Amino acid sequence: MTFFKKLKDKITQQTDSVSGKFKDGLSKTRGNFSGKINEMVARYRKVDEDFFEELEEILIGADVGFETVMELVDTLRREVQLRNISDPKDVQEVIVEKLVDIYQGDDKEDETLHIEENGLTVILFVGVNGVGKTTSIGKMAHRFKQEGKKVMLAAGDTFRAGAIDQLEVWGERTGVDVIKQAERSDPAAVMFDAVQAAKARKADILLCDTAGRLQNKVNLMNELEKVKRVITREIPNAPHEVLLVLDATTGQNAFVQAKQFKETTDVTGIILTKLDGTAKGGIVIAIRNELDIPVKFVGLGEQMDDLQAFDANEYVYGLFADMVDNEK
């Protein structure tokens, strides 16, 4: 069985709504990424060094990341030789297969959120201003509410003008309580109040917003550490997740942000927003491979339910749906 057929079988086991969201949400990326690979393949009669060099350029241009591209193309060279592939069209399937391999690596379990089954789960959201952090929190609240969880929000971004109001709007939209203090309050004090309130009201999930002023990098990271200390003091295993929110449309800037946050705080996973708005999609692979941080959720549109749990097979299908669906 070919890899495309295996991938197609896995996709059909998922709900149509999930597959449809990845396919529709990644249409802009697919037109650019797999479209360029298709055009390139059509121009070549054989798989030679020029073929691999052009493939490198396409992958780097799609934000896959230099180190990852070099690794991938070296692997492709070996596979082409090993399988005795001479037709460029046959390389397309190997490219898709290896992209899935790179993302999944040895550990597939870390894509899922760590949720406390018997007690309060605290999830901390970090990231610079403007990446869609508050919107992601609101959509996550909606997701947990749909699962029957009691959710609360903590308005810890006390310095950005309007941040508290924005979170309150999401609280109203999703029907969840928001714990807040006045603007410019100590974020750690807000978190203390929020944890106490969540425990008193027997909440299942507490989603915590934080500041995102990366230009004051040292102060911001110190603030985040203080917030985490307060949370851990009240709930020893918390925060159970520290999710870094990144804007996919910023490409390599998102990669740099991920690197900076990883160096200074314990990021457990990434939410990649606005993936539907970019013609590049390789940043997912670069972050996973070069920084070893799993992408746990992706934003695929503006609707409340467009924040989807990341799945490597669904993601690659979204990137190469036209090739996969045309597999005989």
C-alpha positions as CSV (number, residue, x, y, z in Angstrom):
1,M,0.0,0.0,0.0
2,T,1.4,3.4,-0.9
3,F,1.9,6.1,1.7
4,F,-0.9,8.3,0.1
5,K,-3.3,5.4,0.4
6,K,-2.3,4.8,4.1
7,L,-2.7,8.5,4.8
8,K,-6.1,8.5,3.1
9,D,-7.3,5.6,5.2
10,K,-6.2,7.4,8.4
11,I,-8.0,10.6,7.3
12,T,-11.2,8.7,6.6
13,Q,-11.2,7.4,10.2
14,Q,-11.4,11.0,11.4
15,T,-14.6,13.0,11.4
16,D,-15.4,14.7,8.1
17,S,-15.6,18.0,10.0
18,V,-12.1,17.8,11.3
19,S,-10.6,16.8,7.9
20,G,-12.6,19.5,6.2
21,K,-11.3,22.2,8.6
22,F,-7.7,21.2,7.9
23,K,-8.3,21.0,4.2
24,D,-10.2,24.3,4.0
25,G,-8.0,26.1,6.5
26,L,-4.8,25.2,4.7
27,S,-6.0,26.0,1.2
28,K,-3.8,29.1,0.9
29,T,-0.8,27.2,2.1
30,R,-1.6,24.2,-0.1
31,G,-1.9,26.4,-3.2
32,N,1.6,27.8,-2.5
33,F,3.5,24.9,-1.0
34,S,2.3,21.8,-2.8
35,G,1.4,23.9,-5.8
36,K,5.1,24.9,-6.2
37,I,6.2,21.3,-5.7
38,N,3.8,20.1,-8.4
39,E,5.0,22.8,-10.8
40,M,8.6,21.8,-10.1
41,V,8.0,18.1,-10.6
42,A,6.3,18.7,-13.9
43,R,9.4,20.5,-15.3
44,Y,11.9,17.7,-14.5
45,R,12.3,14.5,-16.5
46,K,14.7,12.9,-13.9
47,V,15.6,13.2,-10.3
48,D,19.0,14.9,-10.3
49,E,21.0,17.4,-8.2
50,D,19.2,20.4,-9.8
51,F,15.9,18.8,-8.8
52,F,17.0,18.6,-5.1
53,E,18.4,22.1,-5.1
54,E,15.1,23.6,-6.4
55,L,13.3,21.5,-3.8
56,E,15.5,23.0,-1.1
57,E,14.6,26.5,-2.2
58,I,10.8,25.8,-2.2
59,L,11.0,24.2,1.3
60,I,13.1,27.1,2.8
61,G,10.7,29.6,1.2
62,A,7.8,27.8,2.9
63,D,9.4,28.4,6.3
64,V,10.3,24.8,6.9
65,G,13.6,25.9,8.4
66,F,17.2,25.6,7.0
67,E,18.4,22.8,9.3
68,T,15.2,20.8,8.7
69,V,15.3,21.3,5.0
70,M,18.9,20.0,4.8
71,E,18.0,17.0,6.9
72,L,14.9,16.3,4.8
73,V,16.6,16.6,1.4
74,D,19.5,14.4,2.6
75,T,17.0,11.8,3.6
76,L,15.2,12.1,0.3
77,R,18.5,11.6,-1.6
78,R,19.0,8.3,0.3
79,E,15.5,7.2,-0.2
80,V,15.5,7.9,-3.9
81,Q,18.7,5.9,-4.2
82,L,17.5,3.1,-2.0
83,R,14.1,2.7,-3.8
84,N,15.7,3.3,-7.2
85,I,13.3,6.2,-8.0
86,S,13.9,7.9,-11.3
87,D,10.5,9.5,-12.0
88,P,10.2,12.9,-10.2
89,K,6.4,12.3,-9.7
90,D,7.3,9.4,-7.4
91,V,9.3,11.7,-5.2
92,Q,6.2,13.7,-4.2
93,E,4.9,10.8,-2.1
94,V,8.3,10.3,-0.4
95,I,8.4,14.1,0.5
96,V,5.0,13.9,2.2
97,E,5.9,10.7,4.0
98,K,9.1,12.1,5.4
99,L,7.4,15.3,6.6
100,V,5.1,13.2,8.7
101,D,8.1,11.2,10.0
102,I,10.0,14.4,11.0
103,Y,7.0,15.8,12.8
104,Q,6.0,12.7,14.7
105,G,9.5,11.7,15.7
106,D,9.7,9.1,18.5
107,D,7.0,10.6,20.7
108,K,3.4,11.0,19.6
109,E,1.8,11.5,23.0
110,D,3.0,15.0,23.7
111,E,0.6,16.5,21.2
112,T,-2.3,16.0,23.7
113,L,-3.0,18.3,26.6
114,H,-2.2,17.2,30.2
115,I,-5.6,17.4,31.9
116,E,-6.0,16.5,35.6
117,E,-8.9,14.1,35.7
118,N,-9.6,14.6,39.4
119,G,-9.1,18.3,40.2
120,L,-8.3,21.7,38.8
121,T,-6.2,21.9,35.6
122,V,-4.3,25.2,35.2
123,I,-3.2,26.2,31.7
124,L,-0.9,29.3,31.3
125,F,-0.9,31.1,27.9
126,V,2.2,33.0,27.0
127,G,3.3,35.0,23.9
128,V,3.9,38.4,22.5
129,N,1.1,41.0,22.0
130,G,-0.9,40.7,18.7
131,V,-0.5,36.9,18.1
132,G,-4.1,36.0,19.0
133,K,-3.4,34.9,22.6
134,T,-6.7,36.2,24.1
135,T,-8.7,34.9,21.2
136,S,-7.1,31.5,21.6
137,I,-8.0,31.5,25.3
138,G,-11.6,32.3,24.4
139,K,-11.8,29.5,21.8
140,M,-10.2,27.1,24.2
141,A,-12.8,28.0,26.8
142,H,-15.5,27.3,24.2
143,R,-13.9,23.9,23.4
144,F,-13.8,22.8,27.0
145,K,-17.3,24.0,27.7
146,Q,-18.5,21.9,24.8
147,E,-16.8,18.9,26.5
148,G,-18.9,19.6,29.6
149,K,-16.1,21.1,31.7
150,K,-16.5,24.0,34.1
151,V,-14.1,26.7,32.9
152,M,-12.8,29.9,34.4
153,L,-10.5,32.6,33.0
154,A,-7.8,34.7,34.7
155,A,-7.1,38.2,33.3
156,G,-3.3,38.3,34.0
157,D,-2.4,40.6,31.1
158,T,-2.9,43.7,33.3
159,F,-0.7,46.2,31.4
160,R,-1.9,46.1,27.8
161,A,-4.7,48.6,27.3
162,G,-8.0,46.8,26.8
163,A,-6.7,43.3,27.4
164,I,-8.9,42.7,30.5
165,D,-12.0,44.0,28.6
166,Q,-11.2,41.8,25.6
167,L,-11.0,38.7,27.9
168,E,-14.3,39.7,29.5
169,V,-16.0,39.8,26.1
170,W,-14.8,36.2,25.5
171,G,-16.1,35.3,29.0
172,E,-19.5,36.6,28.1
173,R,-19.5,34.9,24.7
174,T,-18.5,31.5,26.2
175,G,-20.5,31.8,29.4
176,V,-17.5,31.5,31.8
177,D,-16.4,33.6,34.8
178,V,-13.4,35.9,34.5
179,I,-11.3,36.7,37.5
180,K,-9.7,40.2,37.2
181,Q,-8.3,43.2,39.0
182,A,-7.8,46.8,38.0
183,E,-5.4,47.6,35.1
184,R,-1.7,47.7,36.1
185,S,-2.3,45.3,39.0
186,D,0.3,42.7,39.9
187,P,-0.4,39.7,37.5
188,A,0.7,37.3,40.2
189,A,-1.9,38.7,42.6
190,V,-4.5,38.1,39.8
191,M,-3.4,34.5,39.5
192,F,-3.6,33.9,43.2
193,D,-7.2,35.2,43.3
194,A,-8.0,33.2,40.2
195,V,-6.7,29.9,41.6
196,Q,-8.5,30.5,44.9
197,A,-11.8,31.3,43.1
198,A,-11.4,28.3,40.8
199,K,-10.9,25.9,43.7
200,A,-13.8,27.4,45.7
201,R,-16.1,27.1,42.7
202,K,-14.9,23.6,41.9
203,A,-13.8,24.5,38.3
204,D,-12.3,21.9,36.1
205,I,-10.1,24.2,34.0
206,L,-8.5,27.6,34.7
207,L,-7.1,29.4,31.6
208,C,-4.6,32.1,32.4
209,D,-3.8,35.1,30.2
210,T,-0.4,36.7,30.7
211,A,1.4,39.8,29.4
212,G,3.3,39.8,26.1
213,R,5.8,42.7,26.1
214,L,8.8,41.0,24.6
215,Q,10.7,44.3,24.2
216,N,11.1,44.2,28.0
217,K,12.3,40.6,27.7
218,V,14.0,40.3,31.1
219,N,11.1,41.9,33.0
220,L,8.5,39.8,31.1
221,M,10.3,36.6,31.8
222,N,10.7,37.5,35.5
223,E,7.0,38.3,35.6
224,L,6.1,34.9,34.1
225,E,8.3,33.1,36.6
226,K,6.6,34.9,39.5
227,V,3.2,34.0,38.1
228,K,4.2,30.4,37.8
229,R,5.6,30.3,41.4
230,V,2.4,31.6,42.8
231,I,0.3,29.0,40.9
232,T,2.7,26.2,41.9
233,R,2.5,27.2,45.5
234,E,-1.2,26.9,45.5
235,I,-1.4,23.7,43.3
236,P,1.9,21.7,43.4
237,N,1.7,20.2,39.9
238,A,0.5,23.4,38.2
239,P,0.6,24.9,35.7
240,H,-0.1,21.7,33.9
241,E,0.5,23.3,30.5
242,V,2.4,26.4,29.4
243,L,1.1,27.1,25.9
244,L,3.1,29.5,23.7
245,V,0.8,31.3,21.2
246,L,2.5,32.2,17.8
247,D,1.2,33.9,14.7
248,A,1.8,31.6,11.7
249,T,1.8,34.6,9.3
250,T,5.0,36.0,10.8
251,G,7.0,33.0,9.6
252,Q,10.6,33.1,10.9
253,N,9.7,35.7,13.5
254,A,7.4,33.1,15.1
255,F,10.4,30.7,15.1
256,V,12.6,33.3,16.9
257,Q,9.9,33.9,19.5
258,A,9.5,30.2,20.2
259,K,13.3,30.0,20.6
260,Q,13.3,33.0,23.0
261,F,10.5,31.7,25.2
262,K,11.9,28.2,25.3
263,E,15.2,29.6,26.6
264,T,13.5,31.4,29.5
265,T,10.3,29.5,30.4
266,D,9.1,25.9,30.4
267,V,6.9,25.9,27.3
268,T,5.1,22.6,27.0
269,G,3.3,23.2,23.7
270,I,2.4,25.7,21.0
271,I,-0.8,27.1,19.6
272,L,-0.2,28.3,16.0
273,T,-2.8,30.9,15.1
274,K,-3.9,32.3,11.7
275,L,-2.6,29.3,9.8
276,D,-5.4,29.9,7.4
277,G,-4.0,33.3,6.6
278,T,-0.5,32.3,5.5
279,A,0.8,30.9,2.2
280,K,3.6,29.2,4.2
281,G,3.0,26.3,6.4
282,G,6.4,24.8,7.0
283,I,6.9,26.6,10.3
284,V,5.0,23.8,12.1
285,I,7.7,21.3,11.0
286,A,10.6,23.6,11.8
287,I,9.4,24.3,15.4
288,R,8.9,20.6,16.1
289,N,12.1,19.4,14.6
290,E,14.6,22.2,15.5
291,L,13.2,23.3,18.9
292,D,11.5,20.0,19.9
293,I,8.3,21.7,21.0
294,P,5.0,20.1,19.9
295,V,2.3,22.1,18.2
296,K,-0.8,21.2,20.2
297,F,-3.4,23.4,18.5
298,V,-3.8,25.3,15.3
299,G,-6.1,28.2,14.3
300,L,-7.7,27.5,11.0
301,G,-10.3,30.3,10.8
302,E,-12.3,32.9,12.6
303,Q,-15.2,30.7,13.9
304,M,-15.4,29.7,17.5
305,D,-14.7,26.0,16.7
306,D,-11.8,26.8,14.3
307,L,-9.1,26.2,17.0
308,Q,-8.3,22.5,16.3
309,A,-6.2,20.0,18.1
310,F,-3.1,19.4,16.0
311,D,-2.7,16.1,14.2
312,A,0.3,15.5,12.0
313,N,-1.6,13.3,9.5
314,E,-4.5,15.9,9.2
315,Y,-2.0,18.7,8.8
316,V,0.0,17.0,6.1
317,Y,-3.3,16.0,4.4
318,G,-4.3,19.7,4.5
319,L,-1.0,20.7,2.8
320,F,-1.2,18.0,0.1
321,A,-4.9,17.1,-0.2
322,D,-5.0,17.5,-4.0
323,M,-2.2,14.9,-4.4
324,V,-3.7,12.5,-1.8
325,D,-7.3,12.8,-3.1
326,N,-6.1,12.1,-6.6
327,E,-4.4,8.9,-5.6
328,K,-5.9,6.0,-7.5
